[in-house]
Amino acid sequence: MRAFRFESLVLPPEADAMRRKVRAFLENERAQRYAAHRSSWSTFDPEFSRRAAAAGFVGMTWPKQYGGGEHSNLERFVVTEEMLAAGAPSGAHWIADRQSGPQILKHGSERARGLILPRIAAGECYFGIGMSEPDSGSDLAAVRTKADRVEGGWLINGAKIWTSNAHRVHYLIVLARSEPPSENRHAGLSQFIVDTSSEGIEIRPIHNLSGGHEFNEVFFRNCFVPDDMMIGKPGEGWARVTGELAFERAGPDRFMSDIRLLVELINQIGAEPTERQAIEIGRLVSHFAALRRMSSSIAGLLERGESPATEAALVKDVGTAFERELPEIVRKLLPVEASLDDPDEYSQALAHVLLHAPSFTLRGGTPEILRGMIARGLGLR
Ligand SMILES: Cc1cc2nc3c(=O)[nH]c(=O)nc-3n(C[C@H](O)[C@H](O)[C@H](O)COP(=O)(O)OP(=O)(O)OC[C@H]3O[C@@H](n4cnc5c(N)ncnc54)[C@H](O)[C@@H]3O)c2cc1C
């Protein structure tokens, strides 16, 4: 049986310097422009993204030639942590910075890189994920959206579902079947960069539990995508999509989505908690510290060029279980009426998290699927 690799990581001095820089930026932003307890990495605010990019916090690791900052993964890691800790409304650029941009940098055509990456790094170009389909959520290899070859490119036909922010982003990376289905379900898939303003795309809203509009259904009817907007080569889609999911699962966004609720709880309770409050807060904070250490260790492995997919799946599974548990414990420690309209910040934060928490373990892959991957990675399956 293989073991997990979670070595402790000592951050280099440039990462500490970057932490000071991003904290100063975020303190200024928070003081003037947003309510930390009501926002997170799923809050879409293009103005914030433009300012964060102008300060050098988007596309940080990419080559300068594409608008990047040529920083290390570890410097990017501390910026990610600080954005989450501050409850920064970073949702507009989050997907493009976290996974679509790196995917294009590694596997996109030269034209796609030149056209798209500098705009992402400027905080002006946003992406959505076109993986899930009706009847093929966790079972991605069952994707039925088709891509047929035509002169100069491909025609896409089919439907995607749960596509976050499709109505506000500039591009979707769409997984489609570019060859007829065969016995090998993972063969014949390809990834395409699809411009959401193209002809032949219809985007319909699906409202979520809090009444908000983030999800969509997206329909493609003879939607043309030029050859150089394919990612990688025809038929490489399965390798590409699993590589992209590794970016999606490894980071601290998988255990810090609702961290501001814990901060608000501690602020409300103050310096003299009851014994029960002290025990539960101590337990939550130590659990959080262990997750943080696991996640920073993954950042260290990525910096060394390794692909810790099994460890990333574990952090995603344990991390999102923590995110789901947090509001349940918190509301028992300090029960108040949770309401988005209450002037009290704790009540607002609790309401916000309660409405969003059910989705935390689903998005990016369900626990059952992740545990299957972990078992396979450890040689148990
Ligand atoms: C907030 C949010 C944002 C999202 N954003 C996007 C997005 O932008 N783009 C996108 O493409 N998708 C997005 N999704 C979709 C998400 O990734 C899927 O919901 C998820 O992969 C699960 O698929 P499903 O909902 O179809 O459930 P299903 O796959 O139908 O699963 C239902 C249940 O069956 C279990 N199950 C399924 N297969 C197995 C198996 N083989 N073994 C054991 N158990 C199994 C699952 O774990 C789950 O509990 C988002 C979801 C959420 C909640």
Ligand as a Chemical Component Dictionary entry (heavy atoms), coordinates in Angstrom:
data_LIG
# 
_chem_comp.id                   LIG 
_chem_comp.type                 NON-POLYMER 
_chem_comp.pdbx_formal_charge   0 
_chem_comp.three_letter_code    LIG 
# 
loop_
_chem_comp_atom.comp_id 
_chem_comp_atom.atom_id 
_chem_comp_atom.alt_atom_id 
_chem_comp_atom.type_symbol 
_chem_comp_atom.charge 
_chem_comp_atom.model_Cartn_x 
_chem_comp_atom.model_Cartn_y 
_chem_comp_atom.model_Cartn_z 
_chem_comp_atom.pdbx_ordinal 
LIG C1  C1  C 0 -22.100 25.022 -6.047  1  
LIG C2  C2  C 0 -21.841 24.105 -7.216  2  
LIG C3  C3  C 0 -21.192 24.606 -8.331  3  
LIG C4  C4  C 0 -20.985 23.773 -9.437  4  
LIG N1  N1  N 0 -20.396 24.341 -10.525 5  
LIG C5  C5  C 0 -20.186 23.562 -11.604 6  
LIG C6  C6  C 0 -19.604 24.135 -12.777 7  
LIG O1  O1  O 0 -19.312 25.344 -12.825 8  
LIG N2  N2  N 0 -19.402 23.354 -13.850 9  
LIG C7  C7  C 0 -19.702 22.027 -13.839 10 
LIG O2  O2  O 0 -19.438 21.363 -14.826 11 
LIG N3  N3  N 0 -20.289 21.447 -12.745 12 
LIG C8  C8  C 0 -20.535 22.205 -11.645 13 
LIG N4  N4  N 0 -21.129 21.635 -10.535 14 
LIG C9  C9  C 0 -21.579 20.251 -10.632 15 
LIG C10 C10 C 0 -20.850 19.322 -9.697  16 
LIG O3  O3  O 0 -19.509 19.174 -9.996  17 
LIG C11 C11 C 0 -21.672 18.020 -9.716  18 
LIG O4  O4  O 0 -22.865 18.375 -9.040  19 
LIG C12 C12 C 0 -21.010 16.909 -9.018  20 
LIG O5  O5  O 0 -19.908 16.491 -9.770  21 
LIG C13 C13 C 0 -21.969 15.744 -8.746  22 
LIG O6  O6  O 0 -22.735 15.415 -9.871  23 
LIG P1  P1  P 0 -24.348 15.289 -9.797  24 
LIG O7  O7  O 0 -24.864 16.488 -9.070  25 
LIG O8  O8  O 0 -24.848 15.032 -11.180 26 
LIG O9  O9  O 0 -24.616 14.045 -8.866  27 
LIG P2  P2  P 0 -24.486 12.510 -9.247  28 
LIG O10 O10 O 0 -23.225 12.283 -9.977  29 
LIG O11 O11 O 0 -25.769 12.080 -9.884  30 
LIG O12 O12 O 0 -24.377 11.864 -7.829  31 
LIG C14 C14 C 0 -25.480 11.675 -6.929  32 
LIG C15 C15 C 0 -24.967 10.899 -5.720  33 
LIG O13 O13 O 0 -24.513 9.590  -6.131  34 
LIG C16 C16 C 0 -23.163 9.391  -5.734  35 
LIG N5  N5  N 0 -22.431 8.644  -6.758  36 
LIG C17 C17 C 0 -22.423 8.900  -8.086  37 
LIG N6  N6  N 0 -21.612 8.014  -8.732  38 
LIG C18 C18 C 0 -21.116 7.189  -7.774  39 
LIG C19 C19 C 0 -20.223 6.073  -7.789  40 
LIG N7  N7  N 0 -19.666 5.646  -8.932  41 
LIG N8  N8  N 0 -19.932 5.475  -6.609  42 
LIG C20 C20 C 0 -20.477 5.924  -5.434  43 
LIG N9  N9  N 0 -21.341 6.950  -5.364  44 
LIG C21 C21 C 0 -21.641 7.587  -6.503  45 
LIG C22 C22 C 0 -22.596 10.803 -5.618  46 
LIG O14 O14 O 0 -21.475 10.822 -4.778  47 
LIG C23 C23 C 0 -23.764 11.563 -5.038  48 
LIG O15 O15 O 0 -23.859 11.393 -3.653  49 
LIG C24 C24 C 0 -21.379 22.417 -9.418  50 
LIG C25 C25 C 0 -22.037 21.921 -8.294  51 
LIG C26 C26 C 0 -22.281 22.728 -7.206  52 
LIG C27 C27 C 0 -23.001 22.134 -6.043  53 
# 
loop_
_chem_comp_bond.comp_id 
_chem_comp_bond.atom_id_1 
_chem_comp_bond.atom_id_2 
_chem_comp_bond.value_order 
_chem_comp_bond.pdbx_ordinal 
LIG C1  C2  SING 1  
LIG C2  C3  SING 2  
LIG C2  C26 DOUB 3  
LIG C3  C4  DOUB 4  
LIG C4  N1  SING 5  
LIG C4  C24 SING 6  
LIG N1  C5  DOUB 7  
LIG C5  C6  SING 8  
LIG C5  C8  SING 9  
LIG C6  O1  DOUB 10 
LIG C6  N2  SING 11 
LIG N2  C7  SING 12 
LIG C7  O2  DOUB 13 
LIG C7  N3  SING 14 
LIG N3  C8  DOUB 15 
LIG C8  N4  SING 16 
LIG N4  C9  SING 17 
LIG N4  C24 SING 18 
LIG C9  C10 SING 19 
LIG C10 O3  SING 20 
LIG C10 C11 SING 21 
LIG C11 O4  SING 22 
LIG C11 C12 SING 23 
LIG C12 O5  SING 24 
LIG C12 C13 SING 25 
LIG C13 O6  SING 26 
LIG O6  P1  SING 27 
LIG P1  O7  DOUB 28 
LIG P1  O8  SING 29 
LIG P1  O9  SING 30 
LIG O9  P2  SING 31 
LIG P2  O10 DOUB 32 
LIG P2  O11 SING 33 
LIG P2  O12 SING 34 
LIG O12 C14 SING 35 
LIG C14 C15 SING 36 
LIG C15 O13 SING 37 
LIG C15 C23 SING 38 
LIG O13 C16 SING 39 
LIG C16 N5  SING 40 
LIG C16 C22 SING 41 
LIG N5  C17 SING 42 
LIG N5  C21 SING 43 
LIG C17 N6  DOUB 44 
LIG N6  C18 SING 45 
LIG C18 C19 SING 46 
LIG C18 C21 DOUB 47 
LIG C19 N7  SING 48 
LIG C19 N8  DOUB 49 
LIG N8  C20 SING 50 
LIG C20 N9  DOUB 51 
LIG N9  C21 SING 52 
LIG C22 O14 SING 53 
LIG C22 C23 SING 54 
LIG C23 O15 SING 55 
LIG C24 C25 DOUB 56 
LIG C25 C26 SING 57 
LIG C26 C27 SING 58 
# 
